[in-house]
Amino acid sequence: MSQKFEALKEKLSNADLSEAKEVLVQAKEAYDDGKIDETEKKELMDSAKSLIAKKGIGGLF
């Protein structure tokens, strides 16, 4: 696994809603730049989307 992937995964583990959205953008950019592969991108995107859904809905109640 790449260092960029590990850094983004770590950032996501402690992320709030806005940081999770930023990780989505950074994951796409890292993939486009060749710093992470397709599998790493998918894992980050899925994790960030899950976190956004959980924190977004949780923030409503």
N, C-alpha and C positions, 0 to 999 in steps of 0.2 A: 504494500500500500504506500502511496506517495505521502510525502511530508505535508503537502497542501491538503490532501484529504484528511489526514490526522488533525491538522490545525482547524479545519472547518468543522470536523466532527466534535472536537473539543469545544469550540465556540458554541456549537449548537446545544451541547449538553448543559450549558448554563445560560441559554438564551431566553430573553423575553420575546414578546410578540414582534417588535420591530427588528430585533437582532435575527430572529428566525427568517423574516422576510429578506433581510440582507444576505443571509447564508444562501438562500435560493438564488439570488443574483450572482453571488460570488461563485457558487458551484457551477452555474452555467458558463460564466467567464473562464473559470479554471478548465472546464472541459473544452471550451472553444480554443483556449491557448495550449491545449495538450498537456496540462499539468495533472489532470486526473483522467481516468478512463471512464467508459460508459457505465460500468458496474458501480464505481464509486459515485458517479454523478447521480445515478438512480437511487442509491442508498441515501445520499444526502438530501435529495429532493423529497423522497418519501418521508424521511424523518422530519424535515422542516415542515412539510405540509401537515403531517400528523400533529406536530407541536402547535402550529398555527391554528388548526381546527380545535385542538384541546384548549389552548389559552384564549382563543377568540370566543368560543362558546362559553367557557368558564368565566370569562370576564363579564358576561351578560347577567350572571346570577349572583 
